[in-house]
């Protein structure tokens, strides 16, 4: 005789802790008694998500991307005549190689890059995550957390003491503590982001201004914006990662700057249609491009011409640089930086662009100095001397680029221009206030050198700036100068500068 079947009783799912102990949960809500009497923290009966540190896991794609294609697509009005460097070999991997590249840092990056620890999608425009983000590049950020710890230890132990002493010693009477302006609440970010943002604040931001103080917009304006916008964040992280990788010991970089750089370009490409965006969103796009220009300067990337074209296209799309400065501190900061960068960048793009920028926009490039004139009247003589050095470089360029009968060609100097420039430069002893922002004028003046003694003087000055800031554009500029100096016929050196394809500032 068959046994009578037991009546079906639906199973009541208990708490996670009881299931792990392999006992029947009593189902008491909100916390079961069996856990409570044993002092176990009962997780209750809600859904339990198996995510990595609270963030949803995402699969990584084997798709590859070429930075050049991303750059071209990110230009608001792309130019067909502009060519850029592309390094497909850096991204194309075999299936086996791609699988090996999925490291711990790979997971951490993709699982946390879009989301903060206590917020949703960052940025001005709500965005959903797509596989296009994965297709940006398939290189890793690092191998394991031990590499990150090692890098942090080396960095904090003073592998380069200049990082902690970047405040100009000659400006000791400024009476302001720039460290008080460092970004707050960085502990809410992932450690690697905190590290890169702090590095940007301490090693890059001081090099971008005459006086590093609490008014330094590269710190007190850009970093807070980066915390609220993922596009600006990616650009800042890329600039910082490039600088860290250049300063780190030889070997595989722990944090891959190429990946962060490609991510920033991808974010810009998503927002390249500026016509339908408000003024704030337009400012963010232009701000991200300005930070990317710093990235290509820090690393000496030959992507500089196309990134500069991106900036010019974006400015035209919003109606000009004047539109940026309507009532906002960030807008005024952007306008000053754009006016300075345009005059520095244009001669590096083409001779015609350089002449146009210097003739028609040189006056605006001094806005950054005028800004500090009002803040530090006691240093006006220094600011005037800096302006004089820059004007001498402008005049040298125009004398070479313009014909003798040009109405805007500067008059010949009664003294030899290179000697006059050298005397002005010697007014800045090593470590003096403002010395570090004279790289571009010195580079231009060095092209006028005739004697070995003159060349050695300018070479030593540029090397001193490189040892200070570790920007890779300076060694590339020195190599270019050696090539120009070796040529017998170099009267029209303004036509040779665009061959460098590196941003000097």
N, C-alpha and C positions, 0 to 999 in steps of 0.2 A: 504494500500500500504506500503510495507516494506521500511524502511529507507535505503538509500544508504550508504553502508559501507565507512567509512573514509579510504582514501588510507594509506597503511602501510608506516610508516616512522621509520626507525631504530632508536632506542633510543641511543643517544650519552651520554656515561657515563661521568659525570663531576668529579670534584675534591672531595676529601673526606670531606673537610670542608663544602662545599655546601650541600652535602648529609646529613651531620649531622644537618644542619640548615633547611633541608627539603625544599630547594628552587632549582630552575633550574639553573644549572651552565651555564655561557655563553661560556665556552669552550675555552676561550682565552689562548693561550700558550705563554710562558711556565707557566704563572701564570694567573688565571682568574681575571677579572676586579672586579667582585662582592666581592671577598675577599680583593683585593688590596685597594678599596675605603673605606673599613671598618677597615683597619689596621690589617687584619687577615693574618697570615703567611700561604699562600697556599702551600700545599704539592705537587701540580702539578698533572700530569696525568700518572705517571709511576705506576708499580705494587706496591702494599702496602702489605708487609709481616707482618703477625700477629705473631711475635716471642716474646719470653720473653727476654727483654732487649737486643735485637739484636742477640740472639742466638736461634738456632732451638730447638724446644721442642722435647724431646724423651720420648717414653713410657718407663716405668720401668717394668722390667720383674719380675715375681713371682718365677723365677728359683732361686735355692739356690746353694751355693758353700761351700766347706769345705776347710779351709786354708791348711790342711795337703795335700790334693790331689793336690792343686795348687803348693805347695812347691816341692813335688815329681816330678811333671811334668816340673818344671822349671830347674831342674838339668840337666846340659849338658849331663852327663853320669850317670844317676840315679843308686844308689846302692840299691839292694834289701834287704840288711842286715840292713839298717838304718831305725829306727823307729822314728816317730815323734808324737807329741801331736796333736790330732784333737779334736775339740769341736763342734760336729754337733749340739748340743743343742743351740748353740749361733746363728745358722743360720736357723734352721728349724722352720718355723712359719706356723700357720694355715692360710688359705686364709683371714680370717677376720683380723688376726693380721698383715699380710703382708700389707693389705690395710691401716691399721692405721699407718703404718710406713712411709708412703709417706708424708713427711712434707715439709715445705718450703725449708729447707736446702737440702733435698733430691733432689728437683728440681734444685736448684742452683748448686749443685755439678755436677749432671749429664749433665746439660746444659752448663757448663763452663769448665769442667775438661779437655776436649780434645782440646779446642780452647782458644787462648788468645783473648783479647778484640779487637786486631787489626791485627790478623794474622790467618793463616789457621791451619791445623793440625800440632802440634808440634812434634819434634822428628827427629832423623836422617833418619828414613824410613817413607815415606808417608804411612799412614794407613787409612783405612776406618772404620767407626764406625759400630760395629756389636752388636748383642744381647749378645755375649759372655761377653762384658763389663758389661752388666746389671746382668749377672749371677754370677758375682764374689761374691757378698753378697747382702743381702736385708735389712741390718740394716741402721738406719738413722744416719745422722751426727748430727742432733740436732733438736730442736723443733721449735724454731722461732728466729727471729733476736733479740728479747729482751734478750734471753739467751746469744747470742753472745756479745751484748753490756755489759751485766752484767759481763761476763768473762773478757772482755777487761778492764773494769773499775777496777775489783779486781786485775787483773794482773798489771796494770799500777800504782795502788795505793800502790803497794809494799806488796802484800801478802807474798812474800818472797824476802827480800831485797838483797839476794845474787845474784839475777839475774843481777842487775845493778852494782854489785861490784865484778864481777868474775875475773877481772884483778888482778893478784897477787900483793898484796901491796908491797911485798918485792922486786919486780922488778921495783920500781918507777924510777930507773935511766935508763930505757931502751931507753927513748927518742923517742918512737913511739906511735902514737895514733891509737889503733886498731879500734876505732869507725869510723875512716875515711875510713876503708876498708869495711864497711857494704855495702850490695848490693844496687845498685842505681836503680831508676825508678821502685821501688816497687809499686808505686801508679797505675801502669798500670795493676796490678794483682787484682783479687778479694780480698776483705778485709780479708777474712778468710785465704787465702793463704799468704797474706802479713804478717798477724799476726804470722802464723806458721813459715815462713821463718825468720822473725825477732827473734822469740824465739830460733830457731836453732842457729842463729848467736850469740846471746847473752848468751844463757844458756847451749848449748851443745858443740859448737865449742871450747870455751875456755878450756873445760875439756879434750880435746883430744890431747893437745900439752903441752910441757913443759912451753913455754912462749907464751902467747897470744898476738900477734902483727899483723902487716900488712902482715906478711909472713904466717899467719895461713891458710893453704890450705883448711881446713874444712870450711872456710868462703870465701876466695877470689878466690878459684878455684871451689869448689863444687857448691856454690850458683849460679854463672853465668851459669854453665853448666845446672843446674836444670831449669833455665828459658828457655832454648832452647831444652830440651829433657824431654818429659813427663814421661818416665820411672824413670829417676833420680829424677825428681820433686816429683813423688809419693813416692819414698823411703825417701826423705828428709822430706816431709810432715808427713809421718808415724812416723818417729823417733821423730819429734817435737810434734806431737799429743799425742804419748805415754807419753812423758815427761810432757806435760801440764795436761793430765788426771791424772797422778800420783800426781801432785802438787795441783790440784784443790780440792775443798771441796767435801766431800762425796756426792754421788748422781749420776744422769745420766750425762755422759760426753756430753758436748755441741757438740764437734767434735769427731766423732767416729774413733779412731785410727785403729781399726781392719779392717775397710772398706778400709782405705788408704793403710794399710799393704797388704791386699789382692789384691788391685789394682796393687801395685808394683810387687807382685809375678806374677800376670797375665801378666804384661808387659814383665817381664823377660822370662816367658814361651813362649811368642811370638817370642823372639829373641834368644832362646836357641841354635839354629843352628849357631855356630860361624864360621864354615868352610868357608862359602861363603861371609863373611863380611870383610870390610876393617879394617885397624888398629884402626881408630877412633871409629868405631862402637863397636869393641871389648873392647876398653877402657871404653866406656860408660856402657857396660854390667857389667864389673868387678867393676867399680865405684859404680853402683847401688847395687851390692851385698855387697860391703864394707860398704855402708851406712846402708844396712839392718842388718849387724852385729852390728852396733851401735844401731839400733832399738831394737834388742833382748837383748842387754846389758842394755839399758835404762829401758826396761820393765821387764827384767828377764824372757823372754819367754823361754820355753823349746824347742822351734824350733831351738835353737842354733846349735846342731850338724848337722842338714840337711842344714842350711844356710852356715855353714862352709864347708860342702861337696860341695855345689854349687860353692863356691869360689875356692876350690882346683880343681874341675872339669873344671871350666872356665880357670884357669891358665894353666892347662895341655893342654886344647884345643887350646890355642893361642901360645903354644910353650914355656911356662915358663915365669917367672916374668921378666927376662932380656929383653924380647921383648918389654915390656911396656915402658921402659925408653929410647927408641930411640928418642932423640932430643926434647922431649916435656916436659914442666914443669909438666903437669898433670901426665904423665907417671912416672916421678921421684917421685912425691908425692905418687902415688899408690904403687910403689915398696917399698918405705919406710914403708908405712902402712901395706902392706901385710907381710913383713918380721917381723914386730913387732907382728901383730895379729896371725901369724902362731905359733910363740913360746908361746904366751899366751894361744892360743886356744887348741893346740894339747894335753897338759896334761889333759884338761877337756873333751877330747873325748875318749882317751884310754891311758893306761899306756905305751904301746908300742909306740904309736904315740908321747907321751910326751918325752920319752927318745930319740927317733930319732930326734925330733925337737930341743931339747936342745943341744944334742951332735953335730949335723951337721949344725944347723941354728942359734944358739944363737948369734954368732958374727954378723950376718946380722941384728939381732933385735936391735942392738945399732946404726943403721944408723940414726935414728931420733935424737939421742943425738949428733952424729957427725955433723949432719946438723946444729944444733944450736951452736956447738963449734965454727964454723967459723963466725957465725953471731954475737955472743956475747962472745968474748974472755975473757971479765972481769968476766964471770960466769963459767969459765972452772972448777974451784974447785967444784962448785955445781954439774955440770954435771958429773964429775968424781965420786963424792960421790953417785949420783943416780945410776951410772953404777955399783959401788961397791955393793950397796944394792941389785940390781937385780942379780948380779953374785952370791951373797951369797944365794939367793933364789934358783937359778939354782943348786948350789952345794948341798943344802939341799935335793932337789928333787932327784937328781941323787944318793946320798948316800943311800936313802931309796929304790929307784927303781932298782938299779943295784946290782948284787952280789958282795961279798967282793973281789973276785979274778978278777973282770973286769978291763981291762986295762984303760978304760976311766972313771972309778969311781974316783971322787975327793978324794984327800988325807984327812985324818981326821984332823980337825982343832985342834991346841993346846989348844984353848979355847973352851968352850961350844958354839956351833954354835948359839943357840938361844940368848945367852947373847951378843955375838958379833953383831948379827943383831940388837938387841934392842939398843945397844949403837949407832949404825949407824943411826937408825931411830930417836933416840932422838936428833940427830943433826939438824933435821927439826922441828923447833917450829911451833906452829899452824899458818897457813897462810904463811909459808915460800915458797920460790920459788921451784917448783917441788914436793911439798908434795903430791899433788893430783894425781900424776901419779904412786904412789907407792902402789896402792891397791892390784894388783896381787902379788907382792913380799911379802907384809904383810900377805895376805891370806895364802900363802904357808908356811911362817914362823910360822903362828899361829897354823898350824897343828902339829908343833913340840913341842908345849907348854906342860909342865909337871906340873906346879904349878898353883894354882888359881890366884896368883898375876901376873904371866906372861899372863894368859888368859885375865885378866881384862885390862892389858895394851894394848894388840892388839885389843881387842873388842872396847875400847874407841877410838883408832885411826881410826878404820873402821867406827864407828858411826860418828865421826867427818867428815869424807869424805862424808858420806851419807847426813848429814845435809847441807853440802856444795853443792853437785851436785844433790841430790834427785834421784839417779839412783837406781832402784828397785833391781838390782842384788846384792847390798850390804846386805840388810836385809836377802835375801835368802842365801847368803854366811854365814852370822852370824848364821842363823838357822842350816845350815849344820855343821858348826864348833861345835856347841853345841852337835849335835848328835855324832860327832867323839870324842869329849872330854869325852863323857859319856861312851865310850866303853873301856873296860879294855885292850883288845888286839888290838892295832892300830899301830903296827910297820910298816905295809905296807900300810900307808895311801895313797900313789899314786894310788893304785888300787881302792880306794873308791871315789876319786874325780869325775870320770865320772858319778857317780850316781847323781851328782848335776844337770847336764844338763842345766847349766846357764853359760853365758859368763862373765868371770871376767877379767877386764883389767884396 
